[in-house]
Amino acid sequence: MTKTTIARISVVCIALSILGGCANTIKGMGQDAANTVNATESAGQNIAGAAQ
């Protein structure tokens, strides 16, 4: 597997973990979605920086 593939799989796993955290209310789901976007963006930036 290439670094890009591993990075994508990692980002998906992180996103699923965050979404599974507290999706029991609409408010909680909204917060989880926002956190997922932030975590995914941060992970992408970290991976992009590491690849350079």
Steps between C-alpha positions, in 0.01 A plus 500: 500500500612849429515779755197662341289187541606458861426867564151471353422189703625674815284805436191284448571306821544822697179641356304185586638500853397860559153452349441193714583691818176671596252486217201448734349847454465739208717755679761235575500387138552859384792543735644166390472601135682828566769317696533244221557774244760664724676172576499394136640834389768487768594143413522591132729792577719281723527232231570757228774652715652158571498408131707805412 
